[in-house]
């Protein structure tokens, strides 16, 4: 009976998974169908705009050519009209002279005849008719303004849709996920010298399969990429995976998307556990701040019934943001002078990294890890269940590593931001200058229980950066780091 139930449960699980896959595919098909309809409408509008633009260009060219013909006609007409006017005037004067010469033949007196002959000779010499060019200054030909549209007509007749660039192919082997950056590399299935640029799209997801339509974040777009790879840097890896796809574009059209590729973006994500915080601390996600008013009621409660009614009631403690206050009873997780808050995610295996930055006016703080069994009055580093480095800026400046109530002074400058590396399986807890990756201190031990990130704050505040991979520089240092173990043996000789 039990084996049949188990078999049936496996069948149910398989069917549920298959139904989920089919539903996801149906959602994808519906979205694709809507995309076809929307994109078809868009491309028709674009086609109308392109033809309207072409018509407009043709109209402009036609108007320009008409103006050229009219200007040439006006120029030639003006030249011929001037020449015609000159010829008419010359002809009129020549006819008058001819008539005068003909009449002069009838003169009988020799003296009068000689006078008339001299006048005729002088007038002939000066006559415009003999200075005229009897060749038109311009021809009536307008063939130099004729056009031949046969080539353009043939070109227009061969108008067709531009070839769409083929979908690129993302090469997962060439893709790199490191230092909270992702380098995506791709190639074209065949050479295409018309490609102008590429568009890369990405989104975060917690599913390792094909991208889903429902319950997914929108695609983020990186446009105008000229090469065939791109690096996204400064990411917070707050999801298990990231989907990537890319498309090629020529001057007019974008091609189809590549097949999506899913890359793992593994990193430790945690927030501060509001329910574990000391009453004097205000906590929101990755920020903790000292609150000098929050512990008055709690201190009165610790002193006992004799102080009841005389102390200041504990105010309702809320987080910095809109998060609802923790349950009343959970506020006793840490009390007294512990001023501690833990992370909300336990580390049970693997290598992890996070960073901590203190406010400039923070007088005292500790950063480290602790077992869940850390006592409510315990301070980080003063028990054999916690490890930390401690910074004190009050009265005197000290920087030290602490474990099991043993202290090792650190002769290094307190960095602006501290990086914490926890190798649970390797039994190592290391602290770094987050900017330079200089090693500050390493604990060597054997973790026998899950550990939680731990923080102590007094007069000031801390902000956390999580969702971070172990930096490459830290990995390299870990491989070669054997130093500081000897100098820190007094803190590392307790096996838990």
C-alpha positions as a Python dict, from the first residue, in 0.01 Angstrom:
ca = {
    (1, 'X'): (0, 0, 0),
    (2, 'X'): (275, 245, 95),
    (3, 'X'): (478, 161, -215),
    (4, 'X'): (170, 217, -432),
    (5, 'X'): (111, 554, -265),
    (6, 'X'): (471, 651, -327),
    (7, 'X'): (444, 546, -692),
    (8, 'X'): (118, 737, -728),
    (9, 'X'): (276, 1041, -562),
    (10, 'X'): (561, 1029, -814),
    (11, 'X'): (309, 1007, -1099),
    (12, 'X'): (116, 1304, -956),
    (13, 'X'): (438, 1503, -923),
    (14, 'X'): (539, 1416, -1281),
    (15, 'X'): (195, 1513, -1414),
    (16, 'X'): (199, 1838, -1219),
    (17, 'X'): (540, 1927, -1358),
    (18, 'X'): (430, 1839, -1710),
    (19, 'X'): (111, 2044, -1671),
    (20, 'X'): (323, 2334, -1550),
    (21, 'X'): (548, 2303, -1857),
    (22, 'X'): (249, 2288, -2092),
    (23, 'X'): (84, 2587, -1924),
    (24, 'X'): (407, 2782, -1952),
    (25, 'X'): (425, 2690, -2322),
    (26, 'X'): (60, 2794, -2373),
    (27, 'X'): (139, 3129, -2210),
    (28, 'X'): (438, 3163, -2440),
    (29, 'X'): (226, 3084, -2748),
    (30, 'X'): (-42, 3335, -2644),
    (31, 'X'): (219, 3600, -2588),
    (32, 'X'): (377, 3519, -2925),
    (33, 'X'): (36, 3542, -3095),
    (34, 'X'): (-25, 3883, -2941),
    (35, 'X'): (323, 3983, -3048),
    (36, 'X'): (255, 3878, -3409),
    (37, 'X'): (-61, 4087, -3420),
    (38, 'X'): (98, 4389, -3257),
    (39, 'X'): (417, 4369, -3461),
    (40, 'X'): (222, 4323, -3786),
    (41, 'X'): (27, 4638, -3713),
    (42, 'X'): (347, 4822, -3631),
    (43, 'X'): (525, 4708, -3945),
    (44, 'X'): (230, 4811, -4163),
    (45, 'X'): (244, 5156, -4012),
    (46, 'X'): (616, 5169, -4074),
    (47, 'X'): (565, 5058, -4435),
    (48, 'X'): (313, 5338, -4488),
    (49, 'X'): (558, 5584, -4341),
    (50, 'X'): (839, 5459, -4565),
    (51, 'X'): (627, 5488, -4882),
    (52, 'X'): (496, 5828, -4776),
    (53, 'X'): (857, 5933, -4729),
    (54, 'X'): (942, 5795, -5073),
    (55, 'X'): (647, 5977, -5232),
    (56, 'X'): (756, 6295, -5059),
    (57, 'X'): (1109, 6258, -5195),
    (58, 'X'): (977, 6196, -5548),
    (59, 'X'): (751, 6499, -5523),
    (60, 'X'): (1046, 6711, -5410),
    (61, 'X'): (1265, 6582, -5693),
    (62, 'X'): (988, 6639, -5946),
    (63, 'X'): (933, 6994, -5823),
    (64, 'X'): (1307, 7062, -5844),
    (65, 'X'): (1325, 6929, -6201),
    (66, 'X'): (1020, 7129, -6308),
    (67, 'X'): (1182, 7443, -6170),
    (68, 'X'): (1503, 7364, -6361),
    (69, 'X'): (1310, 7326, -6689),
    (70, 'X'): (1118, 7647, -6631),
    (71, 'X'): (1437, 7838, -6550),
    (72, 'X'): (1605, 7706, -6866),
    (73, 'X'): (1301, 7798, -7072),
    (74, 'X'): (1298, 8150, -6926),
    (75, 'X'): (1673, 8193, -6989),
    (76, 'X'): (1655, 8083, -7352),
    (77, 'X'): (1338, 8281, -7417),
    (78, 'X'): (1503, 8593, -7277),
    (79, 'X'): (1812, 8547, -7499),
    (80, 'X'): (1604, 8486, -7814),
    (81, 'X'): (1369, 8778, -7738),
    (82, 'X'): (1668, 9014, -7708),
    (83, 'X'): (1819, 8881, -8030),
    (84, 'X'): (1484, 8908, -8207),
    (85, 'X'): (1438, 9266, -8095),
    (86, 'X'): (1786, 9361, -8220),
    (87, 'X'): (1718, 9196, -8559),
    (88, 'X'): (1385, 9372, -8602),
    (89, 'X'): (1546, 9709, -8530),
    (90, 'X'): (1832, 9634, -8771),
    (91, 'X'): (1589, 9523, -9042),
    (92, 'X'): (1379, 9835, -9003),
    (93, 'X'): (1686, 10060, -9037),
    (94, 'X'): (1817, 9859, -9331),
    (95, 'X'): (1486, 9882, -9517),
    (96, 'X'): (1477, 10258, -9464),
    (97, 'X'): (1832, 10290, -9597),
    (98, 'X'): (1748, 10072, -9896),
    (99, 'X'): (1453, 10291, -9981),
    (100, 'X'): (1671, 10606, -9952),
    (101, 'X'): (1939, 10452, -10175),
    (102, 'X'): (1680, 10356, -10435),
    (103, 'X'): (1543, 10711, -10443),
    (104, 'X'): (1894, 10850, -10474),
    (105, 'X'): (1936, 10679, -10809),
    (106, 'X'): (1685, 10925, -10956),
    (107, 'X'): (1884, 11235, -10856),
    (108, 'X'): (1993, 11432, -11168),
    (109, 'X'): (2226, 11684, -11021),
    (110, 'X'): (2576, 11548, -10991),
    (111, 'X'): (2653, 11746, -10679),
    (112, 'X'): (2335, 11632, -10505),
    (113, 'X'): (2391, 11275, -10618),
    (114, 'X'): (2745, 11277, -10480),
    (115, 'X'): (2620, 11409, -10149),
    (116, 'X'): (2350, 11144, -10127),
    (117, 'X'): (2597, 10870, -10221),
    (118, 'X'): (2832, 10978, -9941),
    (119, 'X'): (2547, 10971, -9691),
    (120, 'X'): (2440, 10626, -9802),
    (121, 'X'): (2798, 10500, -9777),
    (122, 'X'): (2837, 10644, -9427),
    (123, 'X'): (2506, 10498, -9313),
    (124, 'X'): (2588, 10158, -9458),
    (125, 'X'): (2919, 10159, -9272),
    (126, 'X'): (2741, 10230, -8945),
    (127, 'X'): (2436, 10009, -9008),
    (128, 'X'): (2362, 9755, -8729),
    (129, 'X'): (2245, 9504, -8985),
    (130, 'X'): (2606, 9442, -9083),
    (131, 'X'): (2715, 9391, -8723),
    (132, 'X'): (2449, 9137, -8633),
    (133, 'X'): (2522, 8767, -8582),
    (134, 'X'): (2268, 8582, -8784),
    (135, 'X'): (2302, 8273, -8569),
    (136, 'X'): (2068, 8213, -8272),
    (137, 'X'): (2249, 8257, -7941),
    (138, 'X'): (2067, 7955, -7797),
    (139, 'X'): (1908, 7652, -7950),
    (140, 'X'): (1558, 7531, -7900),
    (141, 'X'): (1686, 7198, -7773),
    (142, 'X'): (1585, 7101, -7418),
    (143, 'X'): (1718, 6748, -7436),
    (144, 'X'): (1986, 6823, -7178),
    (145, 'X'): (1703, 6833, -6924),
    (146, 'X'): (1551, 6504, -7027),
    (147, 'X'): (1550, 6226, -6765),
    (148, 'X'): (1579, 5853, -6790),
    (149, 'X'): (1401, 5676, -6505),
    (150, 'X'): (1448, 5328, -6644),
    (151, 'X'): (1709, 5238, -6381),
    (152, 'X'): (1508, 5391, -6098),
    (153, 'X'): (1192, 5229, -6228),
    (154, 'X'): (1364, 4895, -6234),
    (155, 'X'): (1494, 4954, -5884),
    (156, 'X'): (1148, 5045, -5756),
    (157, 'X'): (1004, 4739, -5920),
    (158, 'X'): (1255, 4525, -5735),
    (159, 'X'): (1171, 4673, -5394),
    (160, 'X'): (1146, 4392, -5141),
    (161, 'X'): (1168, 4333, -4770),
    (162, 'X'): (1514, 4367, -4624),
    (163, 'X'): (1680, 4040, -4530),
    (164, 'X'): (1631, 3989, -4156),
    (165, 'X'): (1955, 3917, -3970),
    (166, 'X'): (1974, 3561, -3851),
    (167, 'X'): (1949, 3489, -3482),
    (168, 'X'): (2287, 3497, -3306),
    (169, 'X'): (2405, 3198, -3107),
    (170, 'X'): (2510, 3249, -2746),
    (171, 'X'): (2807, 3032, -2654),
    (172, 'X'): (2764, 2921, -2290),
    (173, 'X'): (3125, 2798, -2280),
    (174, 'X'): (3251, 3148, -2355),
    (175, 'X'): (3018, 3310, -2101),
    (176, 'X'): (3172, 3394, -1765),
    (177, 'X'): (3010, 3455, -1427),
    (178, 'X'): (3259, 3602, -1180),
    (179, 'X'): (3294, 3890, -932),
    (180, 'X'): (2925, 3972, -956),
    (181, 'X'): (2969, 4035, -1328),
    (182, 'X'): (2843, 3834, -1623),
    (183, 'X'): (3017, 3830, -1960),
    (184, 'X'): (2792, 3706, -2240),
    (185, 'X'): (2952, 3601, -2572),
    (186, 'X'): (2778, 3514, -2896),
    (187, 'X'): (2846, 3460, -3266),
    (188, 'X'): (2653, 3482, -3592),
    (189, 'X'): (2570, 3151, -3762),
    (190, 'X'): (2710, 3298, -4085),
    (191, 'X'): (2897, 3614, -4175),
    (192, 'X'): (2673, 3916, -4225),
    (193, 'X'): (2847, 4244, -4309),
    (194, 'X'): (2518, 4431, -4287),
    (195, 'X'): (2501, 4396, -3909),
    (196, 'X'): (2515, 4738, -3744),
    (197, 'X'): (2478, 4646, -3375),
    (198, 'X'): (2336, 4395, -3128),
    (199, 'X'): (2074, 4415, -2854),
    (200, 'X'): (2128, 4212, -2537),
    (201, 'X'): (1838, 4140, -2302),
    (202, 'X'): (1857, 3981, -1957),
    (203, 'X'): (1643, 3914, -1653),
    (204, 'X'): (1678, 3743, -1319),
    (205, 'X'): (1490, 3426, -1239),
    (206, 'X'): (1478, 3140, -992),
    (207, 'X'): (1392, 2882, -1260),
    (208, 'X'): (1668, 2691, -1434),
    (209, 'X'): (1463, 2603, -1743),
    (210, 'X'): (1331, 2807, -2032),
    (211, 'X'): (1213, 3161, -1953),
    (212, 'X'): (857, 3171, -1824),
    (213, 'X'): (590, 3420, -1914),
    (214, 'X'): (408, 3443, -1582),
    (215, 'X'): (565, 3556, -1256),
    (216, 'X'): (882, 3672, -1425),
    (217, 'X'): (1062, 4003, -1419),
    (218, 'X'): (1068, 4218, -1730),
    (219, 'X'): (1363, 4193, -1965),
    (220, 'X'): (1631, 4456, -1914),
    (221, 'X'): (1774, 4590, -2242),
    (222, 'X'): (2130, 4684, -2342),
    (223, 'X'): (2120, 4847, -2688),
    (224, 'X'): (2377, 4947, -2951),
    (225, 'X'): (2643, 4686, -2870),
    (226, 'X'): (2902, 4691, -3147),
    (227, 'X'): (3093, 4375, -3055),
    (228, 'X'): (2993, 4013, -3003),
    (229, 'X'): (3028, 4009, -2625),
    (230, 'X'): (2920, 4228, -2337),
    (231, 'X'): (2994, 4240, -1964),
    (232, 'X'): (2733, 4334, -1706),
    (233, 'X'): (2912, 4442, -1390),
    (234, 'X'): (2819, 4549, -1039),
    (235, 'X'): (2524, 4309, -1021),
    (236, 'X'): (2356, 4184, -707),
    (237, 'X'): (2299, 3813, -742),
    (238, 'X'): (1966, 3799, -562),
    (239, 'X'): (1829, 3522, -782),
    (240, 'X'): (1953, 3174, -862),
    (241, 'X'): (1982, 3231, -1236),
    (242, 'X'): (1979, 3491, -1511),
    (243, 'X'): (1827, 3450, -1859),
    (244, 'X'): (2003, 3605, -2158),
    (245, 'X'): (1908, 3651, -2521),
    (246, 'X'): (2051, 3862, -2802),
    (247, 'X'): (1941, 3985, -3145),
    (248, 'X'): (2126, 4138, -3438),
    (249, 'X'): (2020, 4461, -3610),
    (250, 'X'): (2104, 4616, -3944),
    (251, 'X'): (2025, 4976, -4035),
    (252, 'X'): (1653, 4908, -4070),
    (253, 'X'): (1545, 4590, -3896),
    (254, 'X'): (1617, 4374, -3590),
    (255, 'X'): (1649, 4001, -3629),
    (256, 'X'): (1504, 3720, -3426),
    (257, 'X'): (1621, 3655, -3072),
    (258, 'X'): (1879, 3391, -3006),
    (259, 'X'): (1778, 3087, -2808),
    (260, 'X'): (1776, 3202, -2446),
    (261, 'X'): (2061, 3088, -2224),
    (262, 'X'): (2030, 3048, -1849),
    (263, 'X'): (2341, 3108, -1637),
    (264, 'X'): (2368, 3028, -1268),
    (265, 'X'): (2431, 3328, -1045),
    (266, 'X'): (2492, 3160, -713),
    (267, 'X'): (2555, 3381, -411),
    (268, 'X'): (2455, 3412, -46),
    (269, 'X'): (2155, 3638, 7),
    (270, 'X'): (2046, 3726, 354),
    (271, 'X'): (1891, 4007, 550),
    (272, 'X'): (1918, 4099, 913),
    (273, 'X'): (1680, 3903, 1133),
    (274, 'X'): (1465, 4169, 1297),
    (275, 'X'): (1332, 3917, 1547),
    (276, 'X'): (1685, 3843, 1672),
    (277, 'X'): (1796, 4201, 1723),
    (278, 'X'): (1872, 4371, 2052),
    (279, 'X'): (1610, 4621, 2164),
    (280, 'X'): (1858, 4906, 2120),
    (281, 'X'): (1893, 4831, 1749),
    (282, 'X'): (1674, 4944, 1460),
    (283, 'X'): (1683, 4691, 1179),
    (284, 'X'): (1566, 4695, 818),
    (285, 'X'): (1676, 4433, 568),
    (286, 'X'): (2049, 4510, 536),
    (287, 'X'): (2076, 4812, 766),
    (288, 'X'): (2117, 4819, 1145),
    (289, 'X'): (2141, 5136, 1353),
    (290, 'X'): (2190, 5208, 1720),
    (291, 'X'): (1878, 5338, 1898),
    (292, 'X'): (1962, 5478, 2244),
    (293, 'X'): (1593, 5501, 2342),
    (294, 'X'): (1486, 5154, 2251),
    (295, 'X'): (1625, 4967, 2552),
    (296, 'X'): (1492, 5166, 2847),
    (297, 'X'): (1189, 4952, 2903),
    (298, 'X'): (1394, 4639, 2848),
    (299, 'X'): (1653, 4750, 3107),
    (300, 'X'): (1378, 4810, 3360),
    (301, 'X'): (1241, 4465, 3294),
    (302, 'X'): (1582, 4306, 3355),
    (303, 'X'): (1623, 4481, 3689),
    (304, 'X'): (1320, 4301, 3822),
    (305, 'X'): (989, 4375, 3980),
    (306, 'X'): (1134, 4631, 4221),
    (307, 'X'): (1176, 4871, 3929),
    (308, 'X'): (836, 4801, 3782),
    (309, 'X'): (646, 5123, 3721),
    (310, 'X'): (948, 5347, 3778),
    (311, 'X'): (1122, 5276, 3446),
    (312, 'X'): (1036, 5424, 3112),
    (313, 'X'): (801, 5195, 2921),
    (314, 'X'): (964, 5032, 2621),
    (315, 'X'): (839, 5198, 2307),
    (316, 'X'): (699, 4993, 2027),
    (317, 'X'): (1006, 4920, 1820),
    (318, 'X'): (954, 4932, 1447),
    (319, 'X'): (1203, 4890, 1169),
    (320, 'X'): (1331, 5182, 970),
    (321, 'X'): (1089, 5105, 686),
    (322, 'X'): (739, 4970, 666),
    (323, 'X'): (816, 4621, 796),
    (324, 'X'): (578, 4528, 1081),
    (325, 'X'): (737, 4511, 1429),
    (326, 'X'): (868, 4180, 1555),
    (327, 'X'): (672, 3969, 1795),
    (328, 'X'): (707, 4099, 2153),
    (329, 'X'): (859, 3782, 2289),
    (330, 'X'): (1127, 3766, 2018),
    (331, 'X'): (1279, 4093, 2140),
    (332, 'X'): (1446, 3905, 2422),
    (333, 'X'): (1670, 3714, 2179),
    (334, 'X'): (1958, 3948, 2271),
    (335, 'X'): (1963, 4175, 2572),
    (336, 'X'): (2196, 4338, 2823),
    (337, 'X'): (2513, 4468, 2657),
    (338, 'X'): (2520, 4224, 2365),
    (339, 'X'): (2380, 4480, 2115),
    (340, 'X'): (2369, 4201, 1860),
    (341, 'X'): (2165, 4109, 1554),
    (342, 'X'): (2203, 3796, 1341),
    (343, 'X'): (2143, 3724, 978),
    (344, 'X'): (1827, 3540, 878),
    (345, 'X'): (2001, 3271, 668),
    (346, 'X'): (2213, 2991, 815),
    (347, 'X'): (2533, 2875, 645),
    (348, 'X'): (2557, 2498, 644),
    (349, 'X'): (2807, 2433, 363),
    (350, 'X'): (3006, 2594, 85),
    (351, 'X'): (3199, 2918, 51),
    (352, 'X'): (3026, 3253, 96),
    (353, 'X'): (3110, 3623, 98),
    (354, 'X'): (2947, 3947, 209),
    (355, 'X'): (3058, 4300, 287),
    (356, 'X'): (2992, 4539, 573),
    (357, 'X'): (3031, 4916, 585),
    (358, 'X'): (3018, 5115, 910),
    (359, 'X'): (2882, 5466, 942),
    (360, 'X'): (3152, 5726, 998),
    (361, 'X'): (3033, 5807, 1350),
    (362, 'X'): (3005, 5443, 1462),
    (363, 'X'): (3187, 5414, 1797),
    (364, 'X'): (3199, 5037, 1829),
    (365, 'X'): (3102, 4743, 1613),
    (366, 'X'): (3179, 4377, 1548),
    (367, 'X'): (3145, 4164, 1236),
    (368, 'X'): (3159, 3787, 1228),
    (369, 'X'): (2961, 3463, 1257),
    (370, 'X'): (2803, 3270, 1541),
    (371, 'X'): (2620, 2947, 1612),
    (372, 'X'): (2247, 2969, 1664),
    (373, 'X'): (2309, 2878, 2027),
    (374, 'X'): (2477, 3211, 2102),
    (375, 'X'): (2338, 3323, 2440),
    (376, 'X'): (2111, 3624, 2478),
    (377, 'X'): (2364, 3810, 2695),
    (378, 'X'): (2669, 3696, 2494),
    (379, 'X'): (2880, 3935, 2294),
    (380, 'X'): (3036, 3833, 1964),
    (381, 'X'): (3384, 3688, 2010),
    (382, 'X'): (3353, 3642, 2386),
    (383, 'X'): (3227, 3284, 2356),
    (384, 'X'): (3351, 2969, 2189),
    (385, 'X'): (3043, 2983, 1963),
    (386, 'X'): (3127, 3309, 1784),
    (387, 'X'): (3413, 3460, 1582),
    (388, 'X'): (3451, 3824, 1486),
    (389, 'X'): (3672, 4123, 1432),
    (390, 'X'): (3594, 4421, 1652),
    (391, 'X'): (3644, 4792, 1589),
    (392, 'X'): (3644, 5038, 1878),
    (393, 'X'): (3652, 5413, 1813),
    (394, 'X'): (3553, 5525, 2164),
    (395, 'X'): (3811, 5662, 2412),
    (396, 'X'): (4086, 5473, 2230),
    (397, 'X'): (4102, 5320, 1883),
    (398, 'X'): (4145, 4944, 1869),
    (399, 'X'): (4110, 4685, 1594),
    (400, 'X'): (4116, 4320, 1699),
    (401, 'X'): (4009, 3965, 1624),
    (402, 'X'): (3805, 3793, 1894),
    (403, 'X'): (3706, 3434, 1973),
    (404, 'X'): (3635, 3252, 2297),
    (405, 'X'): (3708, 3573, 2493),
    (406, 'X'): (4059, 3589, 2348),
    (407, 'X'): (4178, 3897, 2164),
    (408, 'X'): (4435, 3940, 1889),
    (409, 'X'): (4522, 4303, 1811),
    (410, 'X'): (4544, 4373, 1439),
    (411, 'X'): (4821, 4605, 1325),
    (412, 'X'): (4641, 4720, 1011),
    (413, 'X'): (4427, 5020, 922),
    (414, 'X'): (4055, 4971, 964),
    (415, 'X'): (3918, 4965, 607),
    (416, 'X'): (3622, 5163, 482),
    (417, 'X'): (3441, 4839, 403),
    (418, 'X'): (3508, 4490, 540),
    (419, 'X'): (3469, 4175, 331),
    (420, 'X'): (3377, 3853, 513),
    (421, 'X'): (3469, 3513, 363),
    (422, 'X'): (3327, 3202, 524),
    (423, 'X'): (3442, 2859, 406),
    (424, 'X'): (3217, 2636, 612),
    (425, 'X'): (3350, 2304, 484),
    (426, 'X'): (3711, 2420, 502),
    (427, 'X'): (3666, 2562, 852),
    (428, 'X'): (3789, 2909, 769),
    (429, 'X'): (3659, 3258, 841),
    (430, 'X'): (3859, 3541, 682),
    (431, 'X'): (3823, 3917, 681),
    (432, 'X'): (3943, 4145, 401),
    (433, 'X'): (3966, 4506, 304),
    (434, 'X'): (3674, 4492, 60),
    (435, 'X'): (3832, 4750, -173),
    (436, 'X'): (4195, 4633, -190),
    (437, 'X'): (4124, 4267, -98),
    (438, 'X'): (4406, 4283, 158),
    (439, 'X'): (4371, 4002, 411),
    (440, 'X'): (4305, 4137, 760),
    (441, 'X'): (4272, 3816, 960),
    (442, 'X'): (4179, 3448, 929),
    (443, 'X'): (4029, 3207, 1179),
    (444, 'X'): (4095, 2835, 1138),
    (445, 'X'): (3846, 2606, 1306),
    (446, 'X'): (3596, 2331, 1243),
    (447, 'X'): (3235, 2434, 1226),
    (448, 'X'): (3016, 2163, 1375),
    (449, 'X'): (2691, 2355, 1354),
    (450, 'X'): (2537, 2591, 1101),
    (451, 'X'): (2660, 2949, 1150),
    (452, 'X'): (2476, 3278, 1111),
    (453, 'X'): (2629, 3611, 1014),
    (454, 'X'): (2649, 3820, 1330),
    (455, 'X'): (2680, 4194, 1395),
    (456, 'X'): (2724, 4412, 1702),
    (457, 'X'): (2663, 4787, 1693),
    (458, 'X'): (2697, 5055, 1956),
    (459, 'X'): (2647, 5422, 1872),
    (460, 'X'): (2631, 5417, 1496),
    (461, 'X'): (2520, 5179, 1225),
    (462, 'X'): (2619, 4914, 971),
    (463, 'X'): (2502, 4849, 616),
    (464, 'X'): (2543, 4512, 444),
    (465, 'X'): (2605, 4411, 85),
    (466, 'X'): (2482, 4058, 15),
    (467, 'X'): (2409, 3859, -299),
    (468, 'X'): (2782, 3864, -371),
    (469, 'X'): (3004, 3595, -516),
    (470, 'X'): (3337, 3513, -359),
    (471, 'X'): (3568, 3759, -543),
    (472, 'X'): (3831, 3606, -768),
    (473, 'X'): (4102, 3788, -574),
    (474, 'X'): (3981, 3628, -251),
    (475, 'X'): (3976, 3282, -408),
    (476, 'X'): (4333, 3334, -526),
    (477, 'X'): (4443, 3451, -183),
    (478, 'X'): (4272, 3156, -17),
    (479, 'X'): (4472, 2913, -226),
    (480, 'X'): (4802, 3063, -119),
    (481, 'X'): (4707, 3194, 225),
    (482, 'X'): (4880, 3005, 500),
    (483, 'X'): (5003, 3309, 688),
    (484, 'X'): (4844, 3454, 999),
    (485, 'X'): (4752, 3106, 1117),
    (486, 'X'): (5062, 3084, 1333),
    (487, 'X'): (5028, 3434, 1468),
    (488, 'X'): (4665, 3371, 1546),
    (489, 'X'): (4705, 3029, 1699),
    (490, 'X'): (4582, 3153, 2034),
    (491, 'X'): (4243, 3218, 1882),
    (492, 'X'): (4228, 2915, 1657),
    (493, 'X'): (4307, 2628, 1891),
    (494, 'X'): (3951, 2566, 1995),
    (495, 'X'): (3769, 2309, 1785),
    (496, 'X'): (3394, 2339, 1798),
}
